[in-house]
């Protein structure tokens, strides 16, 4: 169990930072995040899946971006650090998707 430490790298800070990342991405890009965890008994790992959903022009939800990882993995990091890294990666995917949409719109005009 993680203890609240004095370092900015403590577990609670990574969880807080992941939540801030989620909130800012949802507000900036008008998406809703779905976060799911799954337990894998064979490999003793936790699967993490983060997806960003948007409401399409026909009022139907569509998945804009999705990022999957697992913990533990090849990186030496705590579980909260892995969550934060996944949140940042999903935000980058959302930003790339929005940029691609803008480029497509500009090409059509």
C-alpha positions in Angstrom: 0.0 0.0 0.0 1.4 3.4 -1.0 2.0 6.0 1.6 1.6 9.7 1.0 5.2 10.9 0.7 6.8 14.3 0.6 8.2 13.7 -2.9 6.3 14.9 -6.0 6.9 11.4 -7.4 4.9 9.6 -4.7 2.0 7.4 -5.8 -0.8 9.8 -4.8 0.7 12.5 -6.9 0.7 10.2 -10.0 -3.0 9.4 -9.4 -3.9 13.0 -9.0 -1.9 14.0 -12.1 -3.7 11.2 -14.1 -7.0 12.6 -13.0 -6.0 16.1 -14.0 -4.9 14.8 -17.4 -8.3 13.2 -17.8 -10.3 16.2 -16.8 -8.3 18.6 -19.0 -8.5 16.3 -22.1 -12.2 15.8 -21.6 -12.8 19.6 -21.4 -10.4 20.6 -24.2 -11.6 18.0 -26.7 -15.2 17.4 -25.7 -14.8 13.7 -25.1 -15.6 11.3 -22.3 -13.1 8.8 -21.0 -13.8 5.2 -20.2 -11.2 3.4 -18.1 -11.2 -0.3 -17.5 -8.9 -2.6 -15.6 -8.8 -6.4 -16.1 -6.9 -9.1 -14.1 -5.0 -11.6 -16.1 -4.5 -14.7 -14.0 -2.1 -16.4 -16.4 0.5 -13.7 -16.4 -0.3 -12.1 -13.1 -0.7 -8.6 -14.7 -3.3 -5.9 -14.7 -4.5 -4.8 -18.1 -5.3 -1.1 -18.4 -7.5 0.2 -21.2 -8.4 3.9 -21.6 -10.7 5.0 -24.4 -12.0 8.5 -25.4 -15.5 8.7 -26.7 -17.2 11.5 -28.5 -20.8 12.1 -29.7 -20.9 12.0 -33.4 -22.9 14.1 -35.8 -25.7 11.5 -35.8 -25.8 11.7 -31.9 -24.3 8.3 -31.6 -21.2 7.8 -29.5 -18.1 6.8 -31.3 -14.7 5.9 -30.0 -12.2 8.5 -31.0 -9.0 7.0 -29.5 -8.0 4.0 -27.3 -4.8 3.1 -25.5 -4.0 -0.2 -23.8 -1.1 -1.2 -21.6 -0.4 -3.6 -18.8 1.3 -3.5 -15.4 3.9 -4.7 -14.6 5.6 -4.2 -17.9 9.1 -3.6 -19.2 9.3 -0.2 -17.6 10.3 -0.1 -14.0 7.5 2.0 -12.5 4.7 1.9 -9.9 1.1 1.1 -10.8 0.1 4.8 -10.4 2.9 5.9 -12.6 1.7 3.4 -15.2 -1.8 4.9 -15.0 -0.4 8.4 -15.5 1.7 7.3 -18.5 -1.4 5.8 -20.0 -3.5 8.9 -19.4 -0.8 11.1 -21.1 -0.6 8.6 -24.0 -4.4 8.7 -24.5 -4.4 12.5 -24.5 -1.8 12.5 -27.2 -3.9 10.1 -29.3 -6.9 12.3 -28.9 -4.9 15.4 -29.9 -3.6 13.6 -32.9 -7.1 12.5 -33.9 -8.5 16.0 -33.6 -5.5 17.4 -35.6 -6.2 14.7 -38.3 -9.9 15.7 -38.4 -9.0 19.4 -38.8 -6.6 18.5 -41.7 -9.3 16.5 -43.4 -11.8 19.3 -43.1 -9.2 21.8 -44.5 -8.5 19.5 -47.5 -12.2 19.3 -48.3 -12.6 23.1 -48.4 
